[in-house]
Amino acid sequence: MYGIGAQLREERLRRKLALDDIARETRISSRYLQAIEAEDYAKLPGLVFTRNFVRQYAKLLEMDAEQLLNQMPKLDESMVPLPDPPARVRRRQWHLRSNPAFASAAWLAVLMVAGVAAYYHFNGFPWVREKLPEMWRTTQAAAVATHQAAEVKSVAAAPQLPAGAGAAEQSAAAQQNTAVPAAPVVMADAAVPPAAASRPVQVVVKAHAASWLQVTADGKPAYTGTLRPNETKTISADGAVRVLTGNAGGVTISLNGRMLDPLGEDGQVRSVRLTVDGPEFPAAKTEAPAADPL
């Protein structure tokens, strides 16, 4: 129409360039460039865009762009309608207030959880009220057993025999050291059974300090353990009661209601045999004098 397309096409062919080369450099579609060269302006988006395409095309071919644009009609660019912007989908913003039913359910759940927590906080859990006494008794029994075992070990290891101790006392000490770990610990009985009260030998042992004891009645084990301070143990027998203690000064013995003299000093290992006739202490072994080599 204006001869502009023929000029551009001629210069392009002279430079041996293809439309794809021009489109790649100018970023203009090939169909728009082909419409410019064919002067088919109906296929172009508008006068403003067409003038811009011609200007870029001419600058790429190093032609006078203004001279070519002067051959085209001019239009007030402020009056050119701009293309419509692409449609934009507006996302709906969700808010708690936008759904009253959900908000009410959420607040109801919060109040229920708070009520349950407050109930258990002030009233306690049922299973705790049921199991706590049993758990406390089990824990207390285990602590008492551990304490008694520790006392047995400490008392069994503490006594030391004097240099002149007799054979019976040495045998008793050896028996104490070997029998303490395996012997069961029996708590002292405060009351005497009616059947035991009729026996002829009644022995009551009372501890003033922690004292390990091993007691046999008529040759049978009656008690093995540690008496704590102010704790008593009553033993009955038909024939004899034998008492072995690791702390002779820490216990007092009563035979048939008669208090006996102290067995020995604190920490001393002593053994006594008690019958209706009274206490019998093992005789100390006397060593024969050595023969005079001269």
Secondary structure, DSSP 8 states (H G I E B T S, - for coil): --SHHHHHHHHHHHTT--HHHHHHHH---HHHHHHHHTT-GGGSS-HHHHHHHHHHHHHHTT--HHHHHHTS----GGGS---------------GGG-HHHHHHHHHHHHHHHHHHHHHHHH--HHHHHHHHHHHHHHHHHHHHHHHHHHHHHHHHS----TT--HHHHHHHHHHHHHTTTS------SS--HHHHTSSEEEEEEESS-EEEEEEETTEEEEEEEE-TT-EEEEEESS-EEEEES-GGGEEEEETTEE----SSTT--EEEEEETTEEE--------------
